């Protein structure tokens, strides 16, 4: 074998090892981020009870979290695109923000301070997702759906473990110290992640000119596929936010289950994504994003309807588990479909741009759901979510999806 061929093979193997380590680090970090994010749904019933909150006030907690997330995600994406060598620091700061949020929430004795803490949870999410998603999209353009799905598996592990584990701690101790103690591991894990990612971003390019950056954004937003995905993603977010806000209230207050049992049900909603996300990611890479998205949205709509008739116990567990196959797994496919046609210079910012544009609708969703719950009872939440998902599928039906060209290994290196 010629020396040049051997050198080329070694270079390719080295690149692959680099990419796999990079993927593993971000999957582990995403698991930590969603461990912290998963606490929010778990403690909502305790916050409602201890602070004597109304259903609308409970809705404002989710709105505060997602509002800060939506506002900060765009500048976070711009920073991640413009200062790629600093992404490790940005991702570490995300975990610090989450730990600080729950420390504050564990000490909060008023609705106002809970809103501040919820905003910090949104800040942590906003710092993590654009940088991590954009980096993986650039590192794995040939297997984008699979890479983002594996990143999502980390989220499913964190979301699945935290409700059961912390739910058991709350039963044994109290929800306040359980949240307060999360600050110390957040500080330690943030430093470990920052150091492990040091030097891993240099090959991903330099800061793009601002005029070029704006041109890439305009080009992306003129694409019909992006606009359709924005619409369907907004409807999916409206359904998701209403469910994560009022499903815990339904399980604990209406059905009368403990914090631990609530944690088990919430884990089913998240942990099933560990199985489905890699499968859905690979399928979307091979047969197309639309072929996965549309049937998934329709299936989610029917499962939300089934929640109305699943009266606790095994019935509810099976329904939530089936919903968990799609609940967060579908996000990876949605993001991949947008990043397929997004220019390279705005891969991280794309996450923030879409979050900002869907804010007026998604942020009002928990409050609207709270009003509907007050007027018609808590099961109206499931009908509301079902209608949103059927509409999300309908938005995508007339769109012909495109796929991005894949750069060579030489270009990546």
C-alpha positions, -999 to 999 in steps of 0.1 A, spaced: 0 0 0 14 34 -9 26 56 20 1 83 11 -28 58 14 -16 46 48 -13 82 59 -47 90 47 -62 60 65 -45 69 98 -57 105 94 -93 92 89 -91 69 119 -77 97 140 -105 119 129 -131 92 137 -117 87 172 -117 125 178 -154 127 166 -164 97 188 -148 112 219 -164 145 211 -198 129 207 -194 109 240 -185 141 259 -216 159 246 -239 130 253 -226 128 289 -230 165 293 -265 165 278 -274 137 303 -264 161 332 -283 190 317 -315 170 314 -311 155 349 -314 191 361 -341 201 336 -361 170 346 -364 182 382 -387 211 371 -417 188 363 -411 168 395 -413 197 419 -442 216 403 -468 199 425 -447 207 456 -444 243 445 -481 246 438 -490 231 472 -464 249 494 -469 283 478 -507 279 472 -504 287 435 -532 287 410 -532 267 378 -524 299 358 -495 307 382 -481 272 376 -483 279 339 -463 311 343 -434 290 359 -430 271 327 -435 302 306 -407 320 326 -384 290 320 -391 289 283 -392 327 279 -356 331 291 -346 301 271 -361 316 239 -346 350 244 -311 338 253 -309 309 228 -303 332 198 -274 352 213 -260 319 227 -261 304 192 -244 335 178 -216 332 204 -212 295 197 -210 301 159 -186 331 163 -163 319 191 -162 282 185 -130 277 206 -150 289 236 -178 265 233 -165 243 261 -167 273 285 -202 281 273 -213 245 279 -198 244 314 -216 277 323 -249 260 313 -245 234 341 -235 261 366 -267 280 357 -288 249 363 -273 241 397 -277 277 408 -314 277 396 -323 248 418 -304 261 448 -324 293 445 -357 274 439 -350 253 470 -348 285 490 -377 304 474 -408 313 494 -427 333 469 -440 330 434 -416 358 422 -385 340 433 -397 308 417 -400 326 384 -364 339 388 -352 304 394 -372 290 365 -356 317 343 -322 304 353 -332 269 343 -341 284 309 -307 301 308 -289 268 314 -308 252 286 -302 281 262 -264 280 269 -262 243 262 -284 234 232 -273 257 204 -235 251 210 -238 214 214 -263 209 185 -243 231 161 -210 214 170 -224 179 164 -240 190 131 -207 203 119 -187 172 131 -212 147 117 -227 161 85 -227 125 71 -246 111 100 -264 141 114 -296 124 124 -278 97 143 -254 121 160 -282 143 172 -302 113 182 -274 100 204 -271 134 219 -308 131 227 -302 97 243 -281 115 269 -311 137 275 -334 107 279 -310 91 304 -309 122 325 -347 128 322 -354 92 331 -331 89 361 -337 122 378 -375 120 385 -372 85 401 -340 92 421 -349 127 433 -385 116 438 -374 90 462 -352 116 480 -381 140 483 -402 112 499 -374 105 524 -364 141 531 -380 171 515 -381 188 481 -362 219 493 -329 203 505 -331 179 475 -329 209 452 -304 228 472 -279 200 472 -277 200 434 -255 231 434 -223 214 444 -222 186 418 -231 212 392 -200 232 399 -178 200 399 -193 186 367 -191 220 349 -153 221 355 -148 185 344 -168 191 311 -150 223 304 -116 206 308 -126 175 288 -137 197 258 -106 219 259 -89 219 225 -117 200 208 -132 229 188 -102 243 170 -109 224 137 -144 239 133 -135 272 118 -131 308 127 -155 336 133 -176 344 102 -180 380 90 -212 395 105 -226 404 70 -221 369 59 -238 356 91 -269 378 84 -270 367 48 -270 330 59 -299 337 83 -320 354 55 -312 325 32 -323 299 57 -356 317 66 -366 320 29 -366 282 26 -401 265 26 -388 235 44 -375 256 73 -408 276 75 -429 244 76 -406 229 103 -409 261 123 -447 258 122 -448 222 131 -421 226 157 -441 254 173 -472 233 175 -452 204 190 -437 228 216 -471 241 225 -483 205 232 -451 196 250 -451 226 274 -488 220 283 -481 184 291 -449 189 312 -468 215 332 -500 197 339 -493 160 336 -475 161 370 -504 180 386 -528 154 371 -508 124 384 -502 138 419 -534 158 426 -561 142 405 -549 106 407 -534 110 442 -500 94 437 -468 102 457 -437 120 445 -420 87 439 -448 73 418 -449 106 399 -412 102 393 -417 67 379 -444 79 355 -422 108 343 -393 85 338 -414 64 314 -420 96 295 -383 101 290 -365 68 293 -382 52 263 -364 77 241 -332 58 249 -345 31 227 -363 51 200 -339 80 194 -311 61 177 -336 41 156 -355 73 146 -322 91 138 -309 63 116 -343 59 99 -344 97 92 -309 95 77 -319 66 54 -355 71 44 -359 109 50 -369 132 78 -405 137 67 -412 99 66 -404 99 103 -419 132 114 -454 130 100 -463 95 113 -447 103 147 -468 135 151 -500 116 143 -491 88 167 -485 114 194 -519 130 188 -537 97 193 -516 89 224 -526 122 240 -562 113 234 -556 79 250 -543 97 281 -579 109 287 -591 74 290 -562 58 308 -572 60 345 -540 54 363 -521 22 370 -508 1 342 -530 17 316 -515 51 322 -480 37 325 -483 19 291 -497 51 275 -470 73 289 -443 48 279 -456 47 243 -457 85 242 -421 85 255 -410 68 223 -417 101 205 -419 128 232 -383 140 229 -369 117 203 -388 136 176 -369 168 184 -336 153 171 -353 146 138 -369 181 137 -335 197 143 -318 175 118 -343 184 91 -336 221 97 -299 218 99 -299 198 66 -307 231 48 -291 256 72 -258 272 60 -227 261 78 -221 296 94 -254 295 114 -256 259 125 -257 269 162 -277 300 157 -304 281 138 -315 266 172 -319 300 187 -336 316 156 -363 290 156 -368 292 194 -372 329 192 -397 329 163 -419 303 180 -419 321 213 -451 341 210 -471 309 206 -452 284 227 -448 307 257 -485 314 259 -493 277 257 -489 268 294 -509 299 305 -536 291 280 -536 255 291 -539 267 327 -570 288 318 -585 258 300 -578 236 330 -595 261 353 -626 263 330 -630 227 318 -609 204 341 -574 191 338 -580 164 312 -586 192 286 -548 195 286 -546 162 267 -572 172 241 -554 205 236 -521 187 230 -537 162 206 -551 189 184 -517 206 183 -500 174 171 -525 166 144 -520 202 131 -482 197 132 -485 167 109 -508 186 85 -483 214 82 -456 191 69 -477 170 44 -475 194 14 -437 201 18 -411 182 -3 -380 179 19 -345 185 7 -313 170 20 -279 188 24 -248 178 6 -222 159 27 -186 172 28 -157 148 25 -135 135 53 -107 157 39 -130 188 43 -139 179 79 -103 175 89 
